[in-house]
Structure formats: C-alpha cells, structure tokens
Amino acid sequence: MDKLLISGGTPLSGEVAISGAKNAALPILCAALLTREPVTFTNVPRLNDIGTMLKLLAQMGVKVERVRGGTSGGDTSKVDAGDTVTLDASSLDNPVAPYEMVKTMRASILVLGPLVARTGEARVSLPGGCAIGARPVDQHIKGLTAMGAEVSVEHGYVHARAGLAGGRLKGARLFTDMVTVTGTENLMMAACLAEGETVIENAAREPEVVDLANCLVAMGARISGAGGDVIRIQGVAALHGTTHRIMPDRIETGTYLCAAAATGGNIRLTGTSASYLDAVIDKLMDTGCDISFERDAIRLKAPQRLTAVSIRTAPYPAFPTDMQAQFMAINAVAEGTAVIRETIFENRFMHAVEIIRLGADIKIDGNTAFVKGVSHLEGATVMATDLRASASLVIAGLVAQGETLIERIYHLDRGYEALDQKLTALGARVQRVK
C-alpha cells in the first residue's frame, strides 16, 4: 500500500492546473444512462472513483471509451489535461449495481434514478457505512416513491420499479427533509424522463448540481431553477447525446490555495474559477493572503504568518464541509485561536488527532474544535482516515519540520489527481513510497 513521504518547510511556488471536479463528473457519467445515444465528456479527472464508476457502468452494458489526456513535456500548468470519456448506453441490459463495486464508492447510488427512469427498474446495493458519518439514502427512496416507483430494501439492495416492467415515472412535488446533493442529483435525473412536471423543493444549490443540470439540458432535458432551492423539471420522452466539459474542481482548488497559504507560498492555479469559492476565498483573505483573479486562474501570495480564522460549515453557498479539514491544518500554525464548527457530518474531526501528533494544539468538544496556533509543527507518521482528512495531513506535512509519512493515501487517490506530481511542480519535497 502506497504512502506519502513529505519533507516540510518549503514554500509552494509556481503554477499548476486544476483538474475536473470529481463531484461533478460522477453524477454526469451516470446521466449517460438516460439516453440511447453516445455522450462524450471532456476534462474528466483521472481518479480511482472515476475508474470505479466506469467499471460499474460497463458491467451494466454501457460501452466505455476513455481517451487519456496528458500534459506536454511535464507541463503541469496545461489546462486541457483531463481525460475524454464517451459512453454509449444503447445496449444497457443489466440495471444492477452490485455490492462488490458500490462498497468502495458511495456515489454509486447515483445510478438509481437514471436506471429507474430509463429501464423502469433498478437494483442498487446500499452503500454501507462511511468514516465521516451517516449519509442516508432515505431521501432518494422517498422521492422515487412519490414519483410512482415501488421501492423495497431487501438483502442490502434497493429494488425500485416504475410500475410494470418498462413503466414510466410520474412527475411529482418533492420536498427533501434535508439538503442532499446526491439526493437532488438522483431525483433530477429521474425526473428528466418522467411523465409531467417534477418540482424539487429544498434542493441542493452546489455548483456541481448546476453542472449536471447544464449537461442534462444539453441532452434535451427541460430544467429550470438549478442553483436555487427549487428546481423544476418538465419530463420528456427521450434524451439525446451531447458533448459536455466537466467543471473545475473547487475543492482541489481550495486545497492548493490552503497549502500555499500555510507554507507562505506564492502560486497561480489555472483552469479554475473563484466564482465557486466565495466563502473559502473570503476566509483566506481574512488570514492575510493576497488573492487576485483572472478569467480562468487564481493567484495567491501568503503573508509571513497567517492570522487564525474561525469557520462554520453549512450547505452551499456557505463554507463547505469539504474544506473544513484543510482550514484546521492552516489554523494549526496561524497566529491566534480559531473556532471550527462542523454542522454537516457528525464524525468529521478524526484528522484532528493526527494533526495533534505533529504538535498542533487542538481541543474537540462535540461538533466544535478549538485550534490554537503554534509556532511550528514537527514531522511524524500519521494515518489518513478519509479523503479531505488526507488533504489536511498533506498540508500539515508541508509545513512541519522534518519528515512526515502519511499512511493509507488511497483516500487521496480517490479525489486528487496526481497530487504528488503537482506538489513537486510547486517545489514541494514529496514522494510516493511503496
């Protein structure tokens, strides 16, 4: 199992390209299930989760063609480095998502809505537990039931049928009890082929939801309101093929900005936009960073030492839970004390114990962390517990004196494309070891 060895103390400097967004690409790949025509996606990130999703679609009968993107001459600032993926679901014949594939990636639940809408039936394994807390699928089931599907949970599988075999879902007014990104995406995709109008209230507003809606509209769907808390979908008889470019990864963008801030660096990120990151950018400016913007690039110059900033996570457009761990890392070496409140997931402070091993002063009280900045961290061996926790340990390792060894970095490979290569291009001393 690979590990990451970091020799800290070097400010990040230079330019690097941001990859396509994992959290946009996964539901958009599932959207290909809604049409018999080929659909092509560009700027698809090269991540383990993407590979898992493509294998899942292939075993359903989808033809998958993946053309590897790449950089020229090691130029990591090249924007168009993502893969191009073409999916042809005309021969879809096995609307089943088995446990063996779903257990490694919770986003697999996103095939449920498209499969029921297109084939009238789906059998999808429940995703199981998650290290950072419960992510129930009851809102997905509740919405599909309101649209006329017969849904049962048997032997660990969600089995959904739209009436008789090959039946069609019916439009409905759906209200989710909680804001759920995957729930909104699943129901929006299902509604595209439903009979009549579907209204999703209390919808997630994340940019990735908007990117999915834009892709579906390009395929012939009739959707309005994406990006707001009420989304309206007029069902159509069929969708057609299209070509769609995956949006930049805002969490990868924020992670590199935090890494540069913590190390006192000066970097330029290309192929990205600040328009999805208002809450994160505002907090980084509060730490004392100088940030400037171009049409598709962001530049950050860090002060000699950061000022601590308090954060409270909440659904978009508020501060994202996926950036909480990274800000804990930068607050660990900032001037002052920060209060971090996590309101989305009940078990998302596991990285705190590992950062404390590096010398951080962090106290946890329920869903609140109190982080008192220290003058420096010291390298040690730490263990990643989830994707964003891994990113926080990388940032802490880049700052720490001496060597930091991060174990279980398969979490990183799920969500950060070529992280070690990109950091090396920015001057960091990082190497992957077996």
BELBEL-V744845 format. One record per backbone hydrogen bond with DSSP energy under -0.5 kcal/mol. CO is the residue of the C=O (numbers start at 1). NH is the residue of the N-H. E is the energy in kcal/mol with one decimal. If there is no record, write none. Layout:
BEGIN
{{CO | NH | E} {CO | NH | E}}
END
This chain:
BEGIN
{{2 | 409 | -1.0} {3 | 433 | -2.7} {4 | 6 | -0.6} {4 | 406 | -3.0} {5 | 431 | -2.2} {6 | 8 | -0.7} {6 | 404 | -2.8} {7 | 429 | -0.6} {9 | 11 | -0.5} {12 | 266 | -2.5} {14 | 268 | -2.2} {16 | 270 | -2.1} {19 | 249 | -2.3} {21 | 24 | -0.7} {21 | 25 | -2.8} {22 | 26 | -2.3} {24 | 28 | -1.6} {25 | 29 | -2.6} {26 | 30 | -1.4} {27 | 31 | -1.3} {28 | 32 | -0.5} {29 | 32 | -1.1} {30 | 33 | -1.9} {31 | 34 | -1.8} {32 | 35 | -1.2} {34 | 239 | -0.6} {39 | 87 | -2.8} {40 | 244 | -2.5} {41 | 85 | -2.8} {42 | 246 | -2.6} {44 | 83 | -2.8} {45 | 47 | -1.2} {47 | 51 | -2.0} {48 | 52 | -2.3} {49 | 53 | -2.2} {50 | 54 | -2.3} {51 | 55 | -2.0} {52 | 56 | -2.2} {53 | 57 | -2.5} {54 | 58 | -2.3} {55 | 59 | -2.1} {56 | 60 | -0.6} {57 | 60 | -0.8} {57 | 62 | -2.0} {58 | 61 | -1.7} {60 | 93 | -2.1} {60 | 94 | -1.8} {62 | 64 | -0.5} {63 | 88 | -2.2} {65 | 67 | -0.5} {65 | 86 | -3.0} {66 | 68 | -0.6} {67 | 84 | -2.4} {71 | 73 | -0.6} {72 | 75 | -1.6} {74 | 76 | -1.3} {75 | 78 | -1.4} {76 | 17 | -2.7} {79 | 81 | -2.2} {83 | 44 | -2.5} {84 | 67 | -3.3} {85 | 41 | -3.2} {86 | 65 | -2.3} {87 | 39 | -2.4} {87 | 89 | -0.5} {88 | 63 | -2.7} {89 | 92 | -1.5} {94 | 96 | -2.9} {95 | 123 | -2.0} {96 | 98 | -0.6} {97 | 125 | -2.4} {98 | 101 | -1.3} {98 | 102 | -2.2} {99 | 103 | -2.6} {101 | 104 | -0.7} {102 | 105 | -1.9} {105 | 108 | -1.7} {106 | 109 | -1.8} {107 | 110 | -2.1} {108 | 111 | -1.9} {109 | 112 | -1.7} {110 | 114 | -0.6} {111 | 115 | -2.2} {112 | 116 | -2.1} {113 | 117 | -2.4} {114 | 118 | -2.4} {115 | 119 | -2.9} {115 | 120 | -0.7} {115 | 121 | -0.7} {116 | 120 | -1.3} {119 | 166 | -0.7} {120 | 162 | -2.7} {122 | 160 | -2.5} {123 | 97 | -2.6} {124 | 158 | -3.6} {130 | 133 | -1.7} {132 | 347 | -1.4} {137 | 141 | -1.9} {138 | 142 | -2.8} {139 | 143 | -2.0} {140 | 144 | -2.3} {141 | 145 | -2.4} {142 | 146 | -1.9} {143 | 147 | -1.1} {144 | 149 | -2.4} {145 | 148 | -1.7} {147 | 170 | -3.1} {149 | 151 | -0.7} {150 | 161 | -1.9} {152 | 154 | -0.6} {152 | 159 | -3.2} {154 | 157 | -1.7} {156 | 126 | -3.0} {157 | 154 | -2.2} {157 | 159 | -0.7} {158 | 124 | -2.6} {158 | 160 | -0.6} {159 | 152 | -2.3} {160 | 122 | -2.3} {161 | 150 | -3.5} {161 | 163 | -1.3} {164 | 167 | -2.4} {169 | 195 | -2.9} {172 | 174 | -0.6} {172 | 199 | -2.2} {174 | 201 | -3.6} {178 | 180 | -0.6} {180 | 184 | -2.2} {180 | 204 | -0.5} {181 | 185 | -2.4} {182 | 186 | -2.8} {183 | 187 | -2.3} {184 | 188 | -2.2} {185 | 189 | -2.3} {186 | 190 | -2.2} {187 | 191 | -2.2} {188 | 192 | -0.9} {189 | 192 | -0.7} {189 | 193 | -0.5} {190 | 193 | -0.9} {191 | 194 | -1.0} {192 | 236 | -2.7} {194 | 196 | -0.6} {195 | 171 | -3.3} {196 | 235 | -2.6} {198 | 233 | -2.8} {199 | 174 | -3.8} {199 | 201 | -0.7} {200 | 231 | -2.2} {201 | 176 | -1.7} {206 | 209 | -0.9} {206 | 210 | -1.4} {207 | 211 | -2.4} {208 | 212 | -2.0} {209 | 213 | -2.3} {210 | 214 | -2.6} {211 | 215 | -2.0} {212 | 216 | -2.6} {213 | 217 | -2.6} {214 | 218 | -1.9} {215 | 219 | -1.1} {216 | 221 | -2.6} {217 | 220 | -1.6} {219 | 240 | -3.0} {221 | 223 | -0.7} {222 | 234 | -2.5} {224 | 232 | -2.9} {225 | 228 | -2.3} {228 | 227 | -0.6} {229 | 202 | -1.1} {229 | 203 | -2.3} {231 | 200 | -3.0} {232 | 224 | -2.5} {233 | 198 | -2.8} {233 | 235 | -0.7} {234 | 222 | -0.7} {239 | 36 | -0.5} {242 | 40 | -2.7} {244 | 42 | -2.2} {247 | 21 | -2.9} {248 | 250 | -0.8} {249 | 253 | -2.1} {250 | 254 | -2.4} {251 | 255 | -2.2} {252 | 256 | -2.2} {253 | 257 | -2.0} {254 | 258 | -2.2} {255 | 259 | -2.3} {256 | 260 | -2.3} {257 | 261 | -2.3} {258 | 262 | -2.8} {259 | 263 | -1.7} {260 | 265 | -3.5} {261 | 264 | -1.0} {265 | 302 | -2.8} {266 | 14 | -1.6} {267 | 300 | -2.5} {268 | 16 | -1.9} {269 | 298 | -2.2} {270 | 18 | -2.5} {273 | 276 | -0.6} {274 | 277 | -1.8} {277 | 281 | -3.2} {278 | 282 | -2.5} {279 | 283 | -1.6} {280 | 284 | -2.3} {281 | 285 | -2.3} {282 | 286 | -1.8} {283 | 287 | -1.1} {284 | 289 | -1.8} {285 | 288 | -1.4} {287 | 307 | -1.9} {289 | 291 | -0.7} {290 | 301 | -2.5} {292 | 299 | -2.6} {294 | 297 | -0.5} {296 | 271 | -1.4} {296 | 272 | -1.4} {297 | 294 | -2.8} {298 | 269 | -3.3} {299 | 292 | -2.3} {300 | 267 | -2.0} {301 | 290 | -3.0} {306 | 335 | -3.1} {311 | 341 | -2.3} {312 | 319 | -0.5} {315 | 318 | -2.0} {319 | 314 | -2.4} {320 | 323 | -1.8} {321 | 324 | -1.2} {323 | 327 | -1.7} {324 | 328 | -1.6} {325 | 329 | -1.7} {326 | 330 | -1.8} {327 | 331 | -2.2} {328 | 332 | -1.3} {330 | 333 | -0.9} {331 | 334 | -1.0} {332 | 374 | -2.6} {334 | 336 | -0.6} {335 | 308 | -2.6} {336 | 373 | -2.8} {338 | 340 | -0.5} {338 | 371 | -2.9} {339 | 311 | -1.6} {339 | 341 | -0.5} {340 | 342 | -0.5} {340 | 369 | -2.9} {341 | 313 | -2.5} {341 | 343 | -0.6} {345 | 348 | -0.7} {349 | 352 | -1.6} {349 | 353 | -0.6} {350 | 353 | -0.5} {350 | 354 | -0.7} {351 | 355 | -2.3} {352 | 356 | -2.3} {353 | 357 | -1.1} {354 | 358 | -0.6} {355 | 358 | -1.1} {355 | 360 | -1.5} {356 | 359 | -2.0} {358 | 378 | -3.2} {360 | 362 | -0.8} {361 | 372 | -2.6} {363 | 370 | -3.1} {365 | 368 | -1.5} {367 | 342 | -2.7} {368 | 365 | -3.3} {369 | 340 | -3.0} {369 | 371 | -0.6} {370 | 363 | -2.4} {370 | 372 | -0.6} {371 | 338 | -2.9} {371 | 373 | -0.6} {372 | 361 | -0.7} {377 | 401 | -2.8} {380 | 382 | -0.5} {380 | 405 | -1.6} {382 | 407 | -2.7} {386 | 390 | -2.1} {387 | 391 | -1.4} {388 | 392 | -1.9} {389 | 393 | -1.8} {390 | 394 | -1.9} {391 | 395 | -2.1} {392 | 396 | -2.4} {393 | 397 | -2.5} {394 | 398 | -2.2} {395 | 399 | -1.2} {396 | 400 | -2.1} {398 | 9 | -2.6} {398 | 10 | -0.5} {401 | 379 | -3.4} {402 | 8 | -2.2} {404 | 6 | -2.9} {404 | 406 | -0.6} {405 | 382 | -2.8} {405 | 407 | -0.6} {406 | 4 | -2.2} {407 | 384 | -2.3} {408 | 411 | -1.2} {409 | 413 | -1.6} {410 | 414 | -0.7} {411 | 414 | -1.0} {411 | 415 | -0.6} {412 | 415 | -1.3} {412 | 416 | -2.6} {413 | 48 | -2.1} {416 | 419 | -0.8} {418 | 422 | -2.7} {419 | 423 | -2.6} {420 | 424 | -2.0} {421 | 425 | -2.0} {422 | 426 | -0.9} {423 | 426 | -0.6} {423 | 428 | -2.4} {424 | 427 | -1.8} {426 | 13 | -2.8} {428 | 430 | -1.0} {429 | 7 | -2.6} {431 | 5 | -3.0} {433 | 3 | -3.0}}
END
